[in-house]
Amino acid sequence: MYQAAIGLNQQMFPVFLGLLLTAVIIWFYLSSRLYKILKQSFPKLYDALGNPRHFKTERGATNIRVVRFLLRRDYETANDPELIRLCQGLRYIIIIYAVCLGGCLLLLLDKMLQG
């Protein structure tokens, strides 16, 4: 039974890594669309999030504000179905990324503890 669990762990690591890579690629694509919609239709919100498109020294703080905006579901107050759908998709990508990253870390920890 223990050998089967080790084999499963070794098989899951590439799956988690593949999902992480896919999530990152999808994140960049969808966030680019989000920033474009916010800049065109919601300029005050775009500015409140810290002009996410601009590469400044505050890039980390801007990313945190955008992720917080998505996780708190602040986008639901907008009456734009496209924006809501896009933000929901980004929110799911964050959740998928967190689960896969946690899975990778647990598998690496398990491998380190086994020797």
Secondary structure, 3 states (H helix, E strand, C coil): CHHHHHHHHHHHHHHHHHHHHHHHHHHHHHHHHHHHHHHHHCHHHHHHCCCCCCCCCCHHHHHHHHHHHHHCCHHHHCCCHHHHHHHHHHHHHHHHHHHHHHHHHHHHHHHHHHC
